[in-house]
Amino acid sequence: MLTLDAAYLAPNVTPELVAQQTDRLALAHATLTNGSGAGSDFLGWLDPAAMADDALLEEIESIADDLRARTDVLVSVGIGGSYLGARAVIEALGGDRTVEFAGQNLSAHYHSALLGRLKGKKLAVNAISKSGTTTEPAVAFRIFRELAEPGCIVATTDKHKGALRKVASGAGWRTLPIEDSIGGRYSVLSPVGLLPIAYAGIDIRELQRGAIACARAAAEPDPKKNPVLFYAAARNLLYQQGFLIEALASFEPRLHYVLEWWKQLYGESEGKNHMALYPSSVEFTTDLHSMGQYFQEGRRALIETFVIVDGGEPSLTLPSGDNADELGYLVGEELTAINQAAYQATALAHREGGVPSLTIHLPKLDAYHLGFLLYFFERACGISGYLMGVNPFDQPGVEAYKKNMFGLLAKPGYEALSGELKAKVGAAGDAALVRF
Ligand SMILES: O=P(O)(O)OC[C@H]1O[C@H](O)[C@H](O)[C@@H](O)[C@@H]1O
């Protein structure tokens, strides 16, 4: 279970204001659950138990066990939704085996350094791409597949189409399916996320169990009893009031990639028709010493959603010593308690500075509660997109850069565009350069 603390949303958002949205919320809720809205072909994630049934979980676990027995490191190759979910869970929960990530950028430095780190290690490689044609992971996969131990390549991709499917069939590698009805950013609890997570040694059944519990809670149509509806309603009301940026804020560095995953989820789902809250993230207290000033006194366009871990953290107390560092008042205090005080102080200060906030409390950060949280955000994102009047399950805008890149790299089929784009990019010529 998670708990929402909505005290600092007032007066912008109050339970009464949310109650006034009941009809709109009920419509968005029904549109999502009945599959009657835009993008309804992509609701395969809605039922987490069906998305990965027992047979599929067993298959994933058995592949993970086999790879763990034969290798030291898994290189997970993917980008966007084929990357962020697995990384979010693995970085948050740790595990006992190293998973490295490749193909989430095109940096020669990043990939050379990774190759260096992997020297002398026995590698498994998991190529993950729903379309099977995304350039970044395809490029990285060419580099890393050569280094895998025999029989230790797994392709997670569309059942029938795409270049990755073709290559995997030709080479006889093991494969895991990505259903048509599951888009990348909603795929963490499918084979896309689950194989790397299982390789890391994290209990994928617990993760799924948390998501199933959240799905049950989210079936409730009354926004007062359904945290998913409440969150979707609150951010929508704030957007209508003119707020433009939602910052997901944590005080726990191991949530870094959960914040990154959330940004893709909301950015791709809602950033359409020149609308939507811009999803950003901050990691406190680190960022209080860089972004804190802006949060307190910059342009008042920000709302904050805190994700706070309440318990289960290791005990670490401040040791005694002379009081020259003026920390005597904290001797014997738990670091976790100091961090909690920092959260309370921050939420209060920001609220008083004009930043409304909502806090999501997790009793502890384990597989169950993380599964609950991930599903919470997915489900709220579907509702939120429908409240906004967009299709939360497509991402047509992402194609624009790809088309340009293919043109500039003269990919077969893009020859005509190639000349035009090269002319555009070079148009300003020397005149545009400012040299020093
Ligand atoms: O899994 P893939 O087909 O390789 O896609 C990976 C990612 O690339 C894209 O460009 C999309 O914007 C993302 O939604 C997707 O998750």
The ligand as a Gaussian input file, in Angstrom:
#p B3LYP/6-31G(d) Opt

LIG

0 1
 O       11.340000      -0.976000     -27.994000
 P       11.662000      -0.106000     -29.150000
 O       10.759000      -0.347000     -30.316000
 O       13.122000      -0.211000     -29.527000
 O       11.402000       1.374000     -28.726000
 C       12.149000       2.034000     -27.758000
 C       11.624000       3.422000     -27.527000
 O       11.839000       4.169000     -28.683000
 C       10.961000       5.073000     -29.161000
 O       11.412000       5.960000     -30.055000
 C        9.737000       5.453000     -28.426000
 O        9.547000       6.822000     -28.336000
 C        9.653000       4.835000     -27.078000
 O        8.310000       4.871000     -26.652000
 C       10.185000       3.446000     -27.065000
 O       10.071000       2.918000     -25.768000

